[in-house]
Structure formats: structure tokens, C-alpha cells
């Protein structure tokens, strides 16, 4: 059933059941009130004069903009690793046991990372970044990272940062990755928080 532009009535015009059904009953059946079936339902437009129902999400979900319609997304997901993880790799690698989060997103998500970082060599740099996989593929990079440049060997620094990613909607996996310029980097008390926007 589709929306019909309501009739403009004329004085003295005969009102028939067919006219009432088309211009009143049928139009009422395609309004938001007629579309919702359960407490908490929402309505949204799918085209001009076309309304659809979105069922209530589950506790903790947030409403996000999907590719062509609103959709429910999981709330922020958190992963924490208190163990000191190390790498001597000069290319980004996922550290064994490092935080990783799988979350259903729309086309945007915000990511926060924090860590206590050090390097066993003086004047050695270390980076902690995040790679995205599954629906979206984004490599870890220095451009989106926390970085230390030790003056003294073993000097520890606590850092944090946030970044908004543009993604392909769907299930996305965020994983902390690390690298060093030289020496061995230690990454402790790592935390990764990801929320769909």
C-alpha cells in the first residue's frame, strides 16, 4: 500500500466508501503510528512519503547512520592488556595478546588508545598504532599513532590519542600494532576503546 495525496473536497461532493478508504484509511495505514508494532520502535523515511519501521535495539547499542538507513550499532568496545609486550620489529606487528576489538559499525568510528611505552635504547623511537580489518582494511601507520622518542634507555612514557576512522559499514576488527626505529620497545597497560559514530 502506498501513500496517496489527500483529495481536495468540493462543496456538495458525494463521499463514498471508496474515496474514504483511499484518502483516509489507506493513508493512515502507511503512517508511523501504523508501522510501529512494539514499544520502542522508530520510524524513518525510505523515500518521499514512504515510512519504514526500525525495531528497538538492545541495551547499550547506539543509533548510527548506515549506508541508506539508520541502524543499531554496539556501544563502545574496550580491550585492555596489562602485560608488558615487546617487539624489535621496524614494521608494524600485532603484539601477541595485545588489545583487539571486534565491533559492528556504520561508516564512522572513534578509536582511543593509551599505553605506557619505553625502549631499551637511548634516542630510540617506538610507535603504537591500530590496524583495521574485516569489512575495512586500514594498515597501522605512524600518521595515526602514539610515539615516544626516548632520551634515556628504558625511560617510560604514558601516552594516549584518539582518531576518527572512515569505514565500510559492517563488522570491523581493530587491533593494536607496534613498531620501533631500533632497539626493543616495551608496551604496557595498553587499552583500546572503539565506538561507532
N, C-alpha and C positions, 0 to 999 in steps of 0.2 A: 504494500500500500504506500502511495506517495502523497506528499503534500499537494493540495490544490489551492490556488489563490482564492481566498473567500469571495463569494459573489457580492456584488453591489446590488442591493434590492431596490426595486421600484415601488412606488406607492400603488397599492391595489393589486400587486402581483400575487398570483396564486402560489402558496408554499406547499410543495409536495414532499412526500417521504423521500423520494429520490434526491431532491435538492438538499434537504436537511442531512441526509446520510452522507452525501458528497462533501458539502461545505462545512458541516459541523462535526458529525460523528467521525468521519474518516480523518479529518484534520486533527481532532483531539487524540485519535489513536496513534499519531506519529509525533506527539509532543513528548517532552522529557518525562512528564508525570506518568504517561502511559508506558514509556520504555523501561523505567526502573522497576525492579521486581523484589529487591531486598534492601533492607536498611543499610545505608552507607554507599549505595550505588551512585555513580556520577554519570552525567550525560555530556557528550561533546559532539561537535559538528563534523560530519564526514564529507559534506558538500553543502552547497546552498540549500537551505530548508530541509536538510537530512540530519537527523539526530541518532546517535548510537549510544549504547549503554556500556559503561566500564564498571565491572564488579569491584566491590571493596577489596583493597589489597590486604595483606597480612600485617600484623603488628610489626612496626619498625621499618616498613617499606616507605619509600618516598615517591611522589608522582613526578615523572620526568617526561620530557618531550621525546617521543620516538621518531622514526623516520616520517610517518604520516599521521600519527595519532598519539595521544597521551598513553603512557603505560606505567606500570608499577615497577620499581627497582628496589633492590635490597638496600637497607641503610648502610652506613659506613661499616666496612670490614676492617678488622685490626689483626695484625700478626706481630708478635714480639719474640725476640731471641736474646736472652741474657748471656749466652755463651760467647766467649771470645772466638771469633772466626778469623782465619788468616789467609792471605794469598800473597804470592810473589809474582803473580801474572801481570804483565803490562797491557793485557787486553781484558776487557770486562768478562768476568765469570760469575756465575751464580755460586755463592758460597754454600757448601753443604750445611743444611739446617737453617739457612738464612730465611728471614720472613718472606712469605708468599701469600697472596690473597687472590681468590677467585670471586668475582662479583659480576652480576648482570648489570650492564649499564645501558644508557642511551648513548648519545653521540658525544657526551662530555663527562669527565670525571675529574675529581681533585685528588691528588696524592700528597701525603705528608710523609717525610722520612726523618728520623733522628737516629743518631748513633754517637758513641764515644769512639774516636779513632786515634790511632798512633801508627808510627812507622819506626822500625828498628835502626834506621839510618838517619843521620843529620841531614837536613836540607832535602829530604825525600818527600815527594808528594804522593798522596793517596786520595782516591775518589770513591764515593758510594753513590750509585745511581739506581734507576729502576727500569727494567725491561718489561714490555707488554707483549703478551702472546695470546693465541686462540683466535677470537674474532678479529683482533687487530694485531699487527706486528710492528712494534717500535723497539729499536735497539737501545740499550743503555748508552748514555753519552755524557761527555764532560759538560755539555751545554745545559743539561738538566741533572745536576749532581751537587753533593756537598763535597768540599775539597779541603784537605789540610796540606800545609807546606811546613813540615817540622823544621824548627831551628836546631833542636837538640834531639838526638836519638831517643826514642821511646816517649817523647813528650805527648801527652794525651790532650785531645780537644773534643768537646761535646758540641755537635752541630745539628742543625735541622733546617729543612726547607719544604716548600710546598710548590706544586706545579699543577696547572690545569691541562689535561690531555684532550685532544680531539680524537674520537674513536669511531670504530664501526660498532654500531649497537649490537649487543649480544653478550655472551659470556666472555669476559676478559680476565686474563691471569696477569697479575702484577708481581714481579719477583725482584728483590734487591740483588744488585750485581756490584762487584767491586773490582778495582784495579789499582796498580801502583806505577810510579815512574821508575822506581828502583827500590831495592830492599824488600822487606816483608811488612805488609800492612796488617794491622790488627783492628777488627771491627767488633765492638762490644755494645751491649744494650741497644741493639738495633730495633727500631719499631717502624712499622709500615701501616699507614691508615689510608684507606681508599674509600671515597664516597661518590656515588653517582650524582650528577648535577642535572 
